Amino acid sequence: MYNSVDELQAALNEQDYFAERGLSVAIYLALKTGKPLFLEGDAGVGKTEIAKVLSAALDRDLIRLQCYEGLDVNTAVYEWNYAGQILHLRLMETEGLAREQMESEIFSERFLLKRPLLQAIEQSADGLAPVLLIDELDRSDEEFEAFLLELLSEFQISIPELGTIRAKAPPVVVVTSNRTREIHDALKRRCLYYWIDYPHFHKELQIVERKAPDVSRMLARQITAFIQDMRSLELFKRPGIAETLDWTAALIALDQNELSLETVQDTLGVILKYQDDVELLDPTTIQNMIDRAKVEAQRV
């Protein structure tokens, strides 16, 4: 574990994640207090990546629960392998085993299907607390959110047939939300909260140059300036850091050394994911954005 915020921030940098001071403090406090870290922000700003780099920096397993509408306890926590239980039950019946022995065998860990939340608690019970990523909680139903509220309070799971499994030390929990719906205040109160915004120019440039070392300095500046300018438009979905890096890789693959109208038009589908957004960028608008990006690149 890290002894200071600066030490943590340096460890994140080593994993190619450039966290601003406020985010580093939030992560540090989450590690020190054992509280879950709740991260909100637009899609593509690097929320999920935090859990991944923490897993690598702390040298712990990463267990990910991807949330979606209809997610329930059976999918998130555990369920029994009913087909296996029935088959084994029939085999025991042919052997004439007693009812008590049959019940103890079919409701054993052998037939327990462990889902992400149970996996995280069980590993923590063994003293090897993993990083637990509960990704895009806003996509799940409020009923699941209510269940999660209890789990994050007690860090234990009760299985009627086997008993209660408790974490010796809480896992490092990272909860993310794209804010497609509001998460209940009761859950937020149990977490440390941080809003992640799109990166400023110099931070995004640093990310591009670190993640795409083959890109030329001038092209990296133009790409970053162009994306920063694009985010000021009234788009349905503004490009995130992931789109910036994808676009950089595409331009490198096309052997481009600077932005041009033709190249930008040909690769808009790498940056924008909705046709209405693509149609918003007519040739004149694109050329003006390229001109501004080149001027900005020269100034940096």
Secondary structure in CASP SS format (residue, H / E / C, confidence):
PFRMAT SS
TARGET T0000
AUTHOR 0000-0000-0000
METHOD secondary structure of the structure
MODEL  1
M C 1.00
Y C 1.00
N C 1.00
S C 1.00
V H 1.00
D H 1.00
E H 1.00
L H 1.00
Q H 1.00
A H 1.00
A H 1.00
L H 1.00
N H 1.00
E H 1.00
Q C 1.00
D C 1.00
Y C 1.00
F C 1.00
A C 1.00
E C 1.00
R H 1.00
G H 1.00
L H 1.00
S H 1.00
V H 1.00
A H 1.00
I H 1.00
Y H 1.00
L H 1.00
A H 1.00
L H 1.00
K H 1.00
T H 1.00
G C 1.00
K C 1.00
P C 1.00
L E 1.00
F E 1.00
L E 1.00
E E 1.00
G C 1.00
D C 1.00
A C 1.00
G C 1.00
V C 1.00
G C 1.00
K H 1.00
T H 1.00
E H 1.00
I H 1.00
A H 1.00
K H 1.00
V H 1.00
L H 1.00
S H 1.00
A H 1.00
A H 1.00
L H 1.00
D C 1.00
R C 1.00
D C 1.00
L E 1.00
I E 1.00
R E 1.00
L E 1.00
Q E 1.00
C C 1.00
Y C 1.00
E C 1.00
G C 1.00
L C 1.00
D C 1.00
V H 1.00
N H 1.00
T H 1.00
A H 1.00
V C 1.00
Y E 1.00
E E 1.00
W E 1.00
N C 1.00
Y H 1.00
A H 1.00
G H 1.00
Q H 1.00
I H 1.00
L H 1.00
H H 1.00
L H 1.00
R H 1.00
L H 1.00
M H 1.00
E H 1.00
T H 1.00
E H 1.00
G C 1.00
L C 1.00
A C 1.00
R H 1.00
E H 1.00
Q H 1.00
M H 1.00
E H 1.00
S H 1.00
E H 1.00
I H 1.00
F C 1.00
S C 1.00
E H 1.00
R H 1.00
F H 1.00
L E 1.00
L E 1.00
K E 1.00
R C 1.00
P H 1.00
L H 1.00
L H 1.00
Q H 1.00
A H 1.00
I H 1.00
E H 1.00
Q H 1.00
S H 1.00
A H 1.00
D C 1.00
G C 1.00
L C 1.00
A C 1.00
P C 1.00
V E 1.00
L E 1.00
L E 1.00
I E 1.00
D E 1.00
E C 1.00
L H 1.00
D H 1.00
R H 1.00
S C 1.00
D C 1.00
E H 1.00
E H 1.00
F H 1.00
E H 1.00
A H 1.00
F H 1.00
L H 1.00
L H 1.00
E H 1.00
L H 1.00
L H 1.00
S H 1.00
E H 1.00
F C 1.00
Q E 1.00
I E 1.00
S E 1.00
I E 1.00
P C 1.00
E C 1.00
L C 1.00
G E 1.00
T E 1.00
I E 1.00
R E 1.00
A C 1.00
K C 1.00
A C 1.00
P C 1.00
P C 1.00
V E 1.00
V E 1.00
V E 1.00
V E 1.00
T E 1.00
S E 1.00
N C 1.00
R C 1.00
T C 1.00
R C 1.00
E C 1.00
I C 1.00
H C 1.00
D H 1.00
A H 1.00
L H 1.00
K H 1.00
R H 1.00
R C 1.00
C C 1.00
L E 1.00
Y E 1.00
Y E 1.00
W E 1.00
I C 1.00
D C 1.00
Y C 1.00
P C 1.00
H C 1.00
F H 1.00
H H 1.00
K H 1.00
E H 1.00
L H 1.00
Q H 1.00
I H 1.00
V H 1.00
E H 1.00
R H 1.00
K H 1.00
A C 1.00
P C 1.00
D C 1.00
V C 1.00
S C 1.00
R H 1.00
M H 1.00
L H 1.00
A H 1.00
R H 1.00
Q H 1.00
I H 1.00
T H 1.00
A H 1.00
F H 1.00
I H 1.00
Q H 1.00
D H 1.00
M H 1.00
R C 1.00
S C 1.00
L C 1.00
E C 1.00
L C 1.00
F C 1.00
K C 1.00
R C 1.00
P C 1.00
G C 1.00
I H 1.00
A H 1.00
E H 1.00
T H 1.00
L H 1.00
D H 1.00
W H 1.00
T H 1.00
A H 1.00
A H 1.00
L H 1.00
I H 1.00
A H 1.00
L C 1.00
D C 1.00
Q C 1.00
N C 1.00
E C 1.00
L C 1.00
S C 1.00
L H 1.00
E H 1.00
T H 1.00
V H 1.00
Q H 1.00
D H 1.00
T C 1.00
L H 1.00
G H 1.00
V H 1.00
I H 1.00
L C 1.00
K C 1.00
Y C 1.00
Q H 1.00
D H 1.00
D H 1.00
V H 1.00
E H 1.00
L H 1.00
L C 1.00
D C 1.00
P H 1.00
T H 1.00
T H 1.00
I H 1.00
Q H 1.00
N H 1.00
M H 1.00
I H 1.00
D H 1.00
R H 1.00
A H 1.00
K H 1.00
V H 1.00
E H 1.00
A H 1.00
Q H 1.00
R H 1.00
V C 1.00
END
